[in-house]
Amino acid sequence: MKTKAFIRLLLRFILKPLSFIPALLIMYMIFSFSAQDGATSANLSYRVSRKAVSIADRALDLQLTDIQVTRCIRKIHYYVRKLAHFSEYFLLAVTLTFPLYVYGVRGIWLVITGGILCTGFAALDELHQYFVSGRSCSARDVLIDSCGSLAGILCVRFFGYIGRKTIFEPLSTRR
């Protein structure tokens, strides 16, 4: 019996810290995107915008001309870039706050801790962009990143609460 308890304790000691690896990978991805020079970054988001317009064109059977496609790309390009900011930090918040939740950080402390960590990383990332050729640092982007983070944190709170109430509490009350 003592051996099983020891193995369980050892697994928790090893596996719990490893739960932060996805967050570290997302941080690396964000840092890598921010390290791209301005032209490379703009080209990447332009290709994503082009792909979105071509998918919409095919799905809705719009039969857009090349000029119309280019015009649509110009209209959505800014929003695609900002949606990328929101999405990256949404994922960061989920991958960062879920392990915090597992460690027992709950309620407002989860929001505060996750929010400080994600917003702090967003601010440092924007500062990093200041030193990259063709890039700038923007408080608006930090705000968008923070909104994505808050959405991710609230999702973790919501699904954690639902899981606790529907799965774990009923299991713990059985005899």
C-alpha positions as CSV (number, residue, x, y, z in Angstrom):
1,M,0.0,0.0,0.0
2,K,2.8,2.4,0.8
3,T,4.4,1.7,-2.6
4,K,1.2,2.8,-4.4
5,A,1.0,5.9,-2.4
6,F,4.7,6.7,-3.1
7,I,4.3,6.1,-6.8
8,R,1.2,8.3,-6.9
9,L,3.0,11.1,-5.0
10,L,6.0,10.8,-7.3
11,L,3.9,11.0,-10.4
12,R,2.2,14.1,-9.1
13,F,5.5,15.7,-8.2
14,I,6.8,15.0,-11.8
15,L,3.7,15.5,-13.9
16,K,2.3,18.6,-12.3
17,P,5.2,20.8,-13.3
18,L,5.2,19.3,-16.8
19,S,1.7,20.6,-17.2
20,F,3.2,24.0,-17.9
21,I,5.1,22.8,-21.0
22,P,2.2,23.7,-23.4
23,A,2.2,27.3,-22.1
24,L,6.0,27.5,-22.6
25,L,5.5,26.2,-26.2
26,I,2.9,28.9,-26.9
27,M,5.2,31.5,-25.4
28,Y,7.9,30.3,-27.7
29,M,5.6,30.5,-30.7
30,I,4.5,34.0,-29.8
31,F,8.1,35.1,-29.3
32,S,9.0,33.6,-32.7
33,F,6.2,35.4,-34.5
34,S,7.3,38.6,-32.8
35,A,10.9,38.1,-33.9
36,Q,9.9,38.2,-37.6
37,D,10.8,41.4,-39.3
38,G,7.9,43.7,-40.4
39,A,7.9,42.5,-44.0
40,T,7.8,38.8,-43.1
41,S,5.1,39.3,-40.6
42,A,3.0,41.4,-42.9
43,N,3.4,38.8,-45.7
44,L,2.3,35.9,-43.4
45,S,-0.8,37.7,-42.3
46,Y,-1.5,38.7,-46.0
47,R,-1.3,35.1,-47.0
48,V,-3.7,34.2,-44.2
49,S,-6.1,37.0,-45.4
50,R,-5.8,35.7,-49.0
51,K,-6.7,32.2,-47.9
52,A,-9.7,33.4,-45.9
53,V,-11.0,35.4,-48.9
54,S,-10.5,32.5,-51.3
55,I,-12.3,30.1,-48.9
56,A,-15.2,32.5,-48.5
57,D,-15.2,33.0,-52.3
58,R,-15.5,29.2,-52.9
59,A,-17.9,28.5,-50.0
60,L,-20.3,31.3,-50.9
61,D,-19.8,30.9,-54.7
62,L,-19.1,34.7,-55.1
63,Q,-16.9,34.4,-58.2
64,L,-14.8,37.3,-57.2
65,T,-12.4,38.9,-59.7
66,D,-8.7,39.4,-58.8
67,I,-9.3,43.1,-58.2
68,Q,-12.2,42.3,-55.8
69,V,-10.1,39.6,-54.0
70,T,-7.4,42.2,-53.5
71,R,-9.8,44.8,-52.2
72,C,-11.3,42.2,-49.8
73,I,-7.9,41.3,-48.6
74,R,-7.1,44.9,-47.9
75,K,-10.3,45.3,-45.9
76,I,-9.8,42.3,-43.6
77,H,-5.9,42.3,-43.3
78,Y,-5.9,44.5,-40.2
79,Y,-8.6,42.4,-38.5
80,V,-6.8,39.2,-39.3
81,R,-3.7,40.5,-37.6
82,K,-5.6,41.6,-34.5
83,L,-7.5,38.3,-34.4
84,A,-4.1,36.5,-34.5
85,H,-3.1,38.6,-31.4
86,F,-6.4,37.7,-29.6
87,S,-6.1,34.0,-30.5
88,E,-2.5,33.6,-29.5
89,Y,-3.1,35.0,-26.1
90,F,-6.4,33.1,-25.7
91,L,-4.3,29.9,-26.2
92,L,-1.6,31.2,-23.8
93,A,-4.2,31.9,-21.1
94,V,-5.8,28.5,-21.4
95,T,-2.4,26.6,-21.4
96,L,-1.2,28.7,-18.5
97,T,-4.3,28.9,-16.2
98,F,-5.3,25.3,-16.6
99,P,-2.1,24.1,-14.7
100,L,-2.7,26.9,-12.2
101,Y,-6.2,25.5,-11.7
102,V,-4.8,22.0,-11.2
103,Y,-2.5,23.5,-8.6
104,G,-5.5,24.8,-6.7
105,V,-5.6,28.4,-7.8
106,R,-9.3,29.2,-8.1
107,G,-11.8,32.1,-8.3
108,I,-10.6,35.6,-8.5
109,W,-7.0,34.5,-7.8
110,L,-6.9,32.5,-11.0
111,V,-8.1,35.6,-13.0
112,I,-5.6,37.9,-11.3
113,T,-2.6,35.5,-11.5
114,G,-3.3,34.4,-15.1
115,G,-4.1,38.0,-16.1
116,I,-0.9,39.4,-14.6
117,L,1.2,36.7,-16.2
118,C,-0.4,36.9,-19.7
119,T,-0.6,40.7,-19.7
120,G,3.0,41.0,-18.5
121,F,4.1,38.6,-21.2
122,A,2.2,40.6,-23.8
123,A,3.8,43.9,-22.7
124,L,7.3,42.3,-22.8
125,D,6.5,40.8,-26.2
126,E,5.5,44.3,-27.5
127,L,8.7,45.7,-26.1
128,H,10.6,42.9,-27.9
129,Q,9.0,44.0,-31.2
130,Y,10.2,47.5,-30.7
131,F,13.8,46.2,-31.3
132,V,12.8,44.1,-34.4
133,S,13.3,45.7,-37.8
134,G,10.1,47.1,-39.3
135,R,8.0,46.4,-36.2
136,S,6.7,48.7,-33.5
137,C,5.3,48.4,-30.0
138,S,1.6,49.1,-29.5
139,A,-0.4,49.5,-26.4
140,R,-3.5,48.6,-28.5
141,D,-2.0,45.2,-29.2
142,V,-1.3,44.7,-25.4
143,L,-5.0,45.5,-24.8
144,I,-6.1,43.0,-27.5
145,D,-3.8,40.4,-26.1
146,S,-5.2,41.0,-22.6
147,C,-8.7,40.6,-23.9
148,G,-7.8,37.3,-25.5
149,S,-6.1,36.3,-22.2
150,L,-9.2,37.2,-20.2
151,A,-11.4,35.2,-22.5
152,G,-9.1,32.2,-22.1
153,I,-9.0,32.5,-18.4
154,L,-12.8,32.7,-18.1
155,C,-13.1,29.6,-20.3
156,V,-10.8,27.7,-18.0
157,R,-12.8,28.9,-15.0
158,F,-16.1,28.0,-16.6
159,F,-15.0,24.5,-17.7
160,G,-13.3,23.9,-14.5
161,Y,-16.4,24.8,-12.5
162,I,-18.6,22.7,-14.8
163,G,-16.2,19.7,-14.5
164,R,-16.0,20.0,-10.8
165,K,-19.8,20.2,-10.4
166,T,-20.8,17.5,-12.9
167,I,-17.9,15.0,-12.7
168,F,-15.8,15.3,-9.6
169,E,-18.3,16.2,-6.9
170,P,-20.7,13.4,-7.8
171,L,-17.8,10.9,-7.8
172,S,-16.6,12.1,-4.4
173,T,-20.0,11.8,-2.7
174,R,-20.4,8.2,-3.7
175,R,-19.8,5.6,-1.1
